[in-house]
């Protein structure tokens, strides 16, 4: 945010098609983390 680079669109977004995929997508999971409590809700 601070350097002005836009976020990559999420891979599962239905609008992420064509050239958007070629520019890069975000495969990150909201439950990914280093703490044991991070994924307890899933």
mmCIF file of the N, C-alpha and C atoms, coordinates in Angstrom:
data_MODEL
# 
_entry.id   MODEL 
# 
loop_
_atom_site.group_PDB 
_atom_site.id 
_atom_site.type_symbol 
_atom_site.label_atom_id 
_atom_site.label_alt_id 
_atom_site.label_comp_id 
_atom_site.label_asym_id 
_atom_site.label_entity_id 
_atom_site.label_seq_id 
_atom_site.pdbx_PDB_ins_code 
_atom_site.Cartn_x 
_atom_site.Cartn_y 
_atom_site.Cartn_z 
_atom_site.occupancy 
_atom_site.B_iso_or_equiv 
_atom_site.pdbx_formal_charge 
_atom_site.auth_seq_id 
_atom_site.auth_comp_id 
_atom_site.auth_asym_id 
_atom_site.auth_atom_id 
_atom_site.pdbx_PDB_model_num 
ATOM 1   N N  . UNK A 1 1  ? 0.814   -1.197  0.000   1.00 0.00 ? 1  UNK A N  1 
ATOM 2   C CA . UNK A 1 1  ? 0.000   0.000   0.000   1.00 0.00 ? 1  UNK A CA 1 
ATOM 3   C C  . UNK A 1 1  ? 0.856   1.260   0.000   1.00 0.00 ? 1  UNK A C  1 
ATOM 4   N N  . UNK A 1 2  ? 1.874   1.258   0.823   1.00 0.00 ? 2  UNK A N  1 
ATOM 5   C CA . UNK A 1 2  ? 2.660   2.476   0.995   1.00 0.00 ? 2  UNK A CA 1 
ATOM 6   C C  . UNK A 1 2  ? 3.458   2.844   -0.253  1.00 0.00 ? 2  UNK A C  1 
ATOM 7   N N  . UNK A 1 3  ? 3.832   1.872   -1.067  1.00 0.00 ? 3  UNK A N  1 
ATOM 8   C CA . UNK A 1 3  ? 4.620   2.195   -2.257  1.00 0.00 ? 3  UNK A CA 1 
ATOM 9   C C  . UNK A 1 3  ? 3.767   2.274   -3.518  1.00 0.00 ? 3  UNK A C  1 
ATOM 10  N N  . UNK A 1 4  ? 2.469   2.064   -3.376  1.00 0.00 ? 4  UNK A N  1 
ATOM 11  C CA . UNK A 1 4  ? 1.559   2.275   -4.495  1.00 0.00 ? 4  UNK A CA 1 
ATOM 12  C C  . UNK A 1 4  ? 1.415   1.134   -5.483  1.00 0.00 ? 4  UNK A C  1 
ATOM 13  N N  . UNK A 1 5  ? 1.913   -0.037  -5.130  1.00 0.00 ? 5  UNK A N  1 
ATOM 14  C CA . UNK A 1 5  ? 1.759   -1.186  -6.022  1.00 0.00 ? 5  UNK A CA 1 
ATOM 15  C C  . UNK A 1 5  ? 0.390   -1.814  -5.766  1.00 0.00 ? 5  UNK A C  1 
ATOM 16  N N  . UNK A 1 6  ? -0.404  -2.028  -6.804  1.00 0.00 ? 6  UNK A N  1 
ATOM 17  C CA . UNK A 1 6  ? -1.739  -2.595  -6.587  1.00 0.00 ? 6  UNK A CA 1 
ATOM 18  C C  . UNK A 1 6  ? -1.659  -4.067  -6.165  1.00 0.00 ? 6  UNK A C  1 
ATOM 19  N N  . UNK A 1 7  ? -2.673  -4.501  -5.433  1.00 0.00 ? 7  UNK A N  1 
ATOM 20  C CA . UNK A 1 7  ? -2.756  -5.902  -5.032  1.00 0.00 ? 7  UNK A CA 1 
ATOM 21  C C  . UNK A 1 7  ? -3.027  -6.785  -6.240  1.00 0.00 ? 7  UNK A C  1 
ATOM 22  N N  . UNK A 1 8  ? -2.521  -7.997  -6.216  1.00 0.00 ? 8  UNK A N  1 
ATOM 23  C CA . UNK A 1 8  ? -2.856  -8.969  -7.248  1.00 0.00 ? 8  UNK A CA 1 
ATOM 24  C C  . UNK A 1 8  ? -4.260  -9.494  -6.971  1.00 0.00 ? 8  UNK A C  1 
ATOM 25  N N  . UNK A 1 9  ? -5.032  -9.775  -8.008  1.00 0.00 ? 9  UNK A N  1 
ATOM 26  C CA . UNK A 1 9  ? -6.380  -10.282 -7.785  1.00 0.00 ? 9  UNK A CA 1 
ATOM 27  C C  . UNK A 1 9  ? -6.338  -11.718 -7.252  1.00 0.00 ? 9  UNK A C  1 
ATOM 28  N N  . UNK A 1 10 ? -7.324  -12.104 -6.446  1.00 0.00 ? 10 UNK A N  1 
ATOM 29  C CA . UNK A 1 10 ? -7.356  -13.484 -5.965  1.00 0.00 ? 10 UNK A CA 1 
ATOM 30  C C  . UNK A 1 10 ? -7.631  -14.458 -7.100  1.00 0.00 ? 10 UNK A C  1 
ATOM 31  N N  . UNK A 1 11 ? -7.016  -15.625 -7.036  1.00 0.00 ? 11 UNK A N  1 
ATOM 32  C CA . UNK A 1 11 ? -7.176  -16.638 -8.081  1.00 0.00 ? 11 UNK A CA 1 
ATOM 33  C C  . UNK A 1 11 ? -8.622  -17.101 -8.204  1.00 0.00 ? 11 UNK A C  1 
ATOM 34  N N  . UNK A 1 12 ? -9.353  -17.171 -7.089  1.00 0.00 ? 12 UNK A N  1 
ATOM 35  C CA . UNK A 1 12 ? -10.724 -17.696 -7.110  1.00 0.00 ? 12 UNK A CA 1 
ATOM 36  C C  . UNK A 1 12 ? -11.763 -16.660 -7.525  1.00 0.00 ? 12 UNK A C  1 
ATOM 37  N N  . UNK A 1 13 ? -11.360 -15.428 -7.763  1.00 0.00 ? 13 UNK A N  1 
ATOM 38  C CA . UNK A 1 13 ? -12.299 -14.390 -8.198  1.00 0.00 ? 13 UNK A CA 1 
ATOM 39  C C  . UNK A 1 13 ? -12.769 -14.693 -9.618  1.00 0.00 ? 13 UNK A C  1 
ATOM 40  N N  . UNK A 1 14 ? -14.091 -14.753 -9.855  1.00 0.00 ? 14 UNK A N  1 
ATOM 41  C CA . UNK A 1 14 ? -14.589 -15.041 -11.206 1.00 0.00 ? 14 UNK A CA 1 
ATOM 42  C C  . UNK A 1 14 ? -14.159 -14.006 -12.248 1.00 0.00 ? 14 UNK A C  1 
ATOM 43  N N  . UNK A 1 15 ? -13.802 -12.801 -11.812 1.00 0.00 ? 15 UNK A N  1 
ATOM 44  C CA . UNK A 1 15 ? -13.368 -11.754 -12.739 1.00 0.00 ? 15 UNK A CA 1 
ATOM 45  C C  . UNK A 1 15 ? -11.888 -11.865 -13.103 1.00 0.00 ? 15 UNK A C  1 
ATOM 46  N N  . UNK A 1 16 ? -11.176 -12.787 -12.477 1.00 0.00 ? 16 UNK A N  1 
ATOM 47  C CA . UNK A 1 16 ? -9.758  -12.975 -12.763 1.00 0.00 ? 16 UNK A CA 1 
ATOM 48  C C  . UNK A 1 16 ? -9.623  -13.908 -13.966 1.00 0.00 ? 16 UNK A C  1 
ATOM 49  N N  . UNK A 1 17 ? -9.572  -13.307 -15.140 1.00 0.00 ? 17 UNK A N  1 
ATOM 50  C CA . UNK A 1 17 ? -9.488  -14.078 -16.378 1.00 0.00 ? 17 UNK A CA 1 
ATOM 51  C C  . UNK A 1 17 ? -8.507  -13.406 -17.337 1.00 0.00 ? 17 UNK A C  1 
ATOM 52  N N  . UNK A 1 18 ? -8.164  -14.109 -18.388 1.00 0.00 ? 18 UNK A N  1 
ATOM 53  C CA . UNK A 1 18 ? -7.357  -13.545 -19.470 1.00 0.00 ? 18 UNK A CA 1 
ATOM 54  C C  . UNK A 1 18 ? -6.046  -12.938 -19.039 1.00 0.00 ? 18 UNK A C  1 
ATOM 55  N N  . UNK A 1 19 ? -5.833  -11.692 -19.422 1.00 0.00 ? 19 UNK A N  1 
ATOM 56  C CA . UNK A 1 19 ? -4.558  -11.013 -19.167 1.00 0.00 ? 19 UNK A CA 1 
ATOM 57  C C  . UNK A 1 19 ? -4.310  -10.777 -17.683 1.00 0.00 ? 19 UNK A C  1 
ATOM 58  N N  . UNK A 1 20 ? -5.372  -10.720 -16.878 1.00 0.00 ? 20 UNK A N  1 
ATOM 59  C CA . UNK A 1 20 ? -5.178  -10.552 -15.435 1.00 0.00 ? 20 UNK A CA 1 
ATOM 60  C C  . UNK A 1 20 ? -4.400  -11.725 -14.853 1.00 0.00 ? 20 UNK A C  1 
ATOM 61  N N  . UNK A 1 21 ? -4.683  -12.931 -15.347 1.00 0.00 ? 21 UNK A N  1 
ATOM 62  C CA . UNK A 1 21 ? -3.965  -14.112 -14.864 1.00 0.00 ? 21 UNK A CA 1 
ATOM 63  C C  . UNK A 1 21 ? -2.503  -14.050 -15.291 1.00 0.00 ? 21 UNK A C  1 
ATOM 64  N N  . UNK A 1 22 ? -2.242  -13.570 -16.496 1.00 0.00 ? 22 UNK A N  1 
ATOM 65  C CA . UNK A 1 22 ? -0.868  -13.479 -16.986 1.00 0.00 ? 22 UNK A CA 1 
ATOM 66  C C  . UNK A 1 22 ? -0.043  -12.475 -16.194 1.00 0.00 ? 22 UNK A C  1 
ATOM 67  N N  . UNK A 1 23 ? -0.691  -11.469 -15.613 1.00 0.00 ? 23 UNK A N  1 
ATOM 68  C CA . UNK A 1 23 ? 0.014   -10.463 -14.824 1.00 0.00 ? 23 UNK A CA 1 
ATOM 69  C C  . UNK A 1 23 ? 0.304   -10.949 -13.411 1.00 0.00 ? 23 UNK A C  1 
ATOM 70  N N  . UNK A 1 24 ? -0.372  -12.021 -12.984 1.00 0.00 ? 24 UNK A N  1 
ATOM 71  C CA . UNK A 1 24 ? -0.157  -12.577 -11.655 1.00 0.00 ? 24 UNK A CA 1 
ATOM 72  C C  . UNK A 1 24 ? -1.432  -12.626 -10.848 1.00 0.00 ? 24 UNK A C  1 
ATOM 73  N N  . UNK A 1 25 ? -1.547  -13.636 -10.021 1.00 0.00 ? 25 UNK A N  1 
ATOM 74  C CA . UNK A 1 25 ? -2.702  -13.792 -9.144  1.00 0.00 ? 25 UNK A CA 1 
ATOM 75  C C  . UNK A 1 25 ? -2.228  -14.153 -7.745  1.00 0.00 ? 25 UNK A C  1 
ATOM 76  N N  . UNK A 1 26 ? -3.109  -13.986 -6.786  1.00 0.00 ? 26 UNK A N  1 
ATOM 77  C CA . UNK A 1 26 ? -2.811  -14.255 -5.395  1.00 0.00 ? 26 UNK A CA 1 
ATOM 78  C C  . UNK A 1 26 ? -3.404  -15.608 -5.018  1.00 0.00 ? 26 UNK A C  1 
ATOM 79  N N  . UNK A 1 27 ? -2.550  -16.562 -4.654  1.00 0.00 ? 27 UNK A N  1 
ATOM 80  C CA . UNK A 1 27 ? -2.992  -17.885 -4.224  1.00 0.00 ? 27 UNK A CA 1 
ATOM 81  C C  . UNK A 1 27 ? -3.011  -17.997 -2.698  1.00 0.00 ? 27 UNK A C  1 
ATOM 82  N N  . UNK A 1 28 ? -2.766  -16.912 -1.983  1.00 0.00 ? 28 UNK A N  1 
ATOM 83  C CA . UNK A 1 28 ? -2.634  -16.950 -0.528  1.00 0.00 ? 28 UNK A CA 1 
ATOM 84  C C  . UNK A 1 28 ? -3.922  -17.389 0.153   1.00 0.00 ? 28 UNK A C  1 
ATOM 85  N N  . UNK A 1 29 ? -3.752  -17.990 1.301   1.00 0.00 ? 29 UNK A N  1 
ATOM 86  C CA . UNK A 1 29 ? -4.884  -18.446 2.104   1.00 0.00 ? 29 UNK A CA 1 
ATOM 87  C C  . UNK A 1 29 ? -5.012  -17.564 3.332   1.00 0.00 ? 29 UNK A C  1 
ATOM 88  N N  . UNK A 1 30 ? -6.243  -17.262 3.710   1.00 0.00 ? 30 UNK A N  1 
ATOM 89  C CA . UNK A 1 30 ? -6.476  -16.452 4.907   1.00 0.00 ? 30 UNK A CA 1 
ATOM 90  C C  . UNK A 1 30 ? -6.086  -17.208 6.164   1.00 0.00 ? 30 UNK A C  1 
ATOM 91  N N  . UNK A 1 31 ? -6.010  -18.516 6.096   1.00 0.00 ? 31 UNK A N  1 
ATOM 92  C CA . UNK A 1 31 ? -5.659  -19.327 7.263   1.00 0.00 ? 31 UNK A CA 1 
ATOM 93  C C  . UNK A 1 31 ? -4.173  -19.662 7.317   1.00 0.00 ? 31 UNK A C  1 
ATOM 94  N N  . UNK A 1 32 ? -3.383  -19.059 6.452   1.00 0.00 ? 32 UNK A N  1 
ATOM 95  C CA . UNK A 1 32 ? -1.951  -19.330 6.453   1.00 0.00 ? 32 UNK A CA 1 
ATOM 96  C C  . UNK A 1 32 ? -1.267  -18.434 7.472   1.00 0.00 ? 32 UNK A C  1 
ATOM 97  N N  . UNK A 1 33 ? -0.508  -19.024 8.342   1.00 0.00 ? 33 UNK A N  1 
ATOM 98  C CA . UNK A 1 33 ? 0.196   -18.237 9.338   1.00 0.00 ? 33 UNK A CA 1 
ATOM 99  C C  . UNK A 1 33 ? 1.159   -19.092 10.128  1.00 0.00 ? 33 UNK A C  1 
ATOM 100 N N  . UNK A 1 34 ? 1.996   -18.454 10.908  1.00 0.00 ? 34 UNK A N  1 
ATOM 101 C CA . UNK A 1 34 ? 2.997   -19.194 11.671  1.00 0.00 ? 34 UNK A CA 1 
ATOM 102 C C  . UNK A 1 34 ? 2.489   -19.591 13.055  1.00 0.00 ? 34 UNK A C  1 
ATOM 103 N N  . UNK A 1 35 ? 1.396   -19.002 13.494  1.00 0.00 ? 35 UNK A N  1 
ATOM 104 C CA . UNK A 1 35 ? 0.873   -19.306 14.822  1.00 0.00 ? 35 UNK A CA 1 
ATOM 105 C C  . UNK A 1 35 ? -0.101  -20.474 14.770  1.00 0.00 ? 35 UNK A C  1 
ATOM 106 N N  . UNK A 1 36 ? -0.097  -21.312 15.808  1.00 0.00 ? 36 UNK A N  1 
ATOM 107 C CA . UNK A 1 36 ? -0.998  -22.461 15.857  1.00 0.00 ? 36 UNK A CA 1 
ATOM 108 C C  . UNK A 1 36 ? -2.466  -22.043 15.809  1.00 0.00 ? 36 UNK A C  1 
ATOM 109 N N  . UNK A 1 37 ? -2.807  -20.904 16.381  1.00 0.00 ? 37 UNK A N  1 
ATOM 110 C CA . UNK A 1 37 ? -4.199  -20.448 16.436  1.00 0.00 ? 37 UNK A CA 1 
ATOM 111 C C  . UNK A 1 37 ? -4.721  -19.934 15.097  1.00 0.00 ? 37 UNK A C  1 
ATOM 112 N N  . UNK A 1 38 ? -3.868  -19.717 14.132  1.00 0.00 ? 38 UNK A N  1 
ATOM 113 C CA . UNK A 1 38 ? -4.268  -19.105 12.866  1.00 0.00 ? 38 UNK A CA 1 
ATOM 114 C C  . UNK A 1 38 ? -5.368  -19.873 12.158  1.00 0.00 ? 38 UNK A C  1 
ATOM 115 N N  . UNK A 1 39 ? -5.256  -21.174 12.038  1.00 0.00 ? 39 UNK A N  1 
ATOM 116 C CA . UNK A 1 39 ? -6.213  -21.955 11.267  1.00 0.00 ? 39 UNK A CA 1 
ATOM 117 C C  . UNK A 1 39 ? -7.249  -22.694 12.088  1.00 0.00 ? 39 UNK A C  1 
ATOM 118 N N  . UNK A 1 40 ? -7.432  -22.338 13.341  1.00 0.00 ? 40 UNK A N  1 
ATOM 119 C CA . UNK A 1 40 ? -8.375  -23.071 14.188  1.00 0.00 ? 40 UNK A CA 1 
ATOM 120 C C  . UNK A 1 40 ? -9.818  -22.960 13.726  1.00 0.00 ? 40 UNK A C  1 
ATOM 121 N N  . UNK A 1 41 ? -10.165 -21.934 12.985  1.00 0.00 ? 41 UNK A N  1 
ATOM 122 C CA . UNK A 1 41 ? -11.546 -21.757 12.534  1.00 0.00 ? 41 UNK A CA 1 
ATOM 123 C C  . UNK A 1 41 ? -11.865 -22.599 11.311  1.00 0.00 ? 41 UNK A C  1 
ATOM 124 N N  . UNK A 1 42 ? -10.887 -23.275 10.742  1.00 0.00 ? 42 UNK A N  1 
ATOM 125 C CA . UNK A 1 42 ? -11.104 -24.008 9.495   1.00 0.00 ? 42 UNK A CA 1 
ATOM 126 C C  . UNK A 1 42 ? -10.982 -25.489 9.688   1.00 0.00 ? 42 UNK A C  1 
# 
